[in-house]
Amino acid sequence: MRWQSPAAARQFGLSDQEVLGRPFVRLVHAGDVATVRAALADGPGTTAPLRTRIFDGFGVWRHVDCTVSDLRDDPAVAGVVVHLRDAEERLELERSLRRSTRNDPLTGLANRGALLRELAAGTGFLVTVGLDGFAGVNDLHGPGVGDALLVEVAGRIRAAIAPGDVAARLNGDEFAVFTRADRVRAYTLATRLAGELGEPYAVPGTVLRLSAGIGLAPAGGGPEDALRRADLALRRAKRTGRGRVQWHDEAAEVAYVRRATLEQHLPRAIERGELDLAYHPVYDLVEGHPIGVEALLRWRHPRLGTVPPAETLAVARELNLTAPITDWVLTRAARQLSLWQHEGYHLWISVNAGFDDFVDPTFPARLSLALDSHQIQPRDFVIELAEREVGADLERVTEPMATVRAVGVRTALDGFGTGSASLAHLRRLPTDLLKVDRTLFTSPVASRGRAAPIIDVVVGLGRRLGVTVVAHGLEAEEHLELVRRAGCRYGQGHYYGPPGPAERIEAALVRQRTW
């Protein structure tokens, strides 16, 4: 080295005495000497930037980017010039960028991408952790306390895992641990985490109590699949209660995926024309012809097929969609009844209403709107309520039933004999029809069995109270004979065929005309 610039002397703290007259490679780290020698020997021209380390005047190995320019043919220089630029800040930025691609900035745990890379490279078990009630912490105490809580959660997870396990933060309040332990130890880790994360948290200004749901799944089959299975197990754990641990289960996954699909698609089912009504006739058991029809909701899902009504309504309650679906059923049933009546068929039609929707103060007005829109006489419309729902809340349903009857619409109690409503309750309920459950006349089937007196009592009481009794669930000739002998005039069931399209009802009505 024959010369150094004043800037180099200041930047690297090297005096001329330490530099001049010495080989340049004396400043270079032993691990980089070969690369630097090759760059110096490349000949005319300028080399590409080269990252190396030099020993500076402060006793520190400093990362620098250097380029070598061979200017020996330039009379003004007559030498090889090495340009050095301090690379420490740039290197720290690169390190920071690498950390940001691997680590969660708040907790320092691995992020989702880093976890997926670990899962792709190994086998074991994946534990997913979801905090219960974290959203409320942010709402009540602010994001600062929420961040402090997440840092504390990360610390507890880090303290609970074994060397070699990978802890990660997946999103706001969900974490994961990839462990290469066996199944028993993975479950032990999950239960330990559930316990540790359920302990109180001393955060700025308050002490918080939370719980955590834990999901467990094998880590095979691809990283995304493993994460999906563990996430489904976590959702299942949260559905079963707070602080629960659940393994992934194939059958539960099928059920969960089905439920999630229904929840995603039901809000637009009406718009897409997927809802339909099936009709089940109510027969005059003496005359042998239909006198009424029950309209039953059917969801024709394009991929899952026909969804059972109970499943549809359960999803609707979860999504707060019972009102618009009930309104659609009321309107569609009223329209169909109007078409039949214009054809000269004298029928009534019944529609099932959920308890919460029925006691909604807006229900009578919505019902009247459906009837008025299709010029239906209220007496030809029946609203059915399930006895298993009414019996537990008799006081709450009595007034809405009276309000509906005041509109002129009749009411029916469906499934009598399956819930907690007793015969004594019939005196207090303003109901017009009583649909007797099949258990009251099918156990045993024979007319000499114990079922006959029970149906006798119900029919007799209905006659005294002015309530029309319908035997619901007729499936065999023996059932028909039994309820007839008990004095029951009307019946419904698969004996007359399953619920079907309007055309099937019309065929029965046409046959009636030809008799």
Secondary structure, DSSP 8 states (H G I E B T S, - for coil): -----HHHHHHHT--HHHHTTS-GGGGB-GGGHHHHHHHHTS-SEE---EEEEEE-TTS-EEEEEEEEEEETT-TTT-EEEEEEEE-HHHHHHHHHHHHHHHB-TTT-SB-HHHHHHHHHH--SEEEEEEEESHHHHHHHH-HHHHHHHHHHHHHHHHHHS-TT-EEEEEETTEEEEEE-S-HHHHHHHHHHHHHHHTS-EEETTEEE--EEEEEEEE--S-HHHHHHHHHHHHHHHHHH-TT-EEE--HHHHHHHHHHHHHHHHGGGTTTTT-EEEEEEEEEETTTTEEEEEEEEEEEEETTTEEE-HHHHHHHHHHHT-HHHHHHHHHHHHHHHHHHHHHTT---EEEEE--HHHHTSTTHHHHHHHHHHHTT--GGGEEEEEEHHHHGGGHHHHHHHHHHHHHHT-EEEEEEETSSS--GGGGGTS--SEEEE-GGGTSSS-STTSTHHHHHHHHHHHHHHHT-EEEEE---SHHHHHHHHHTT--EEESGGG---B-HHHHHHHHHHHHH-
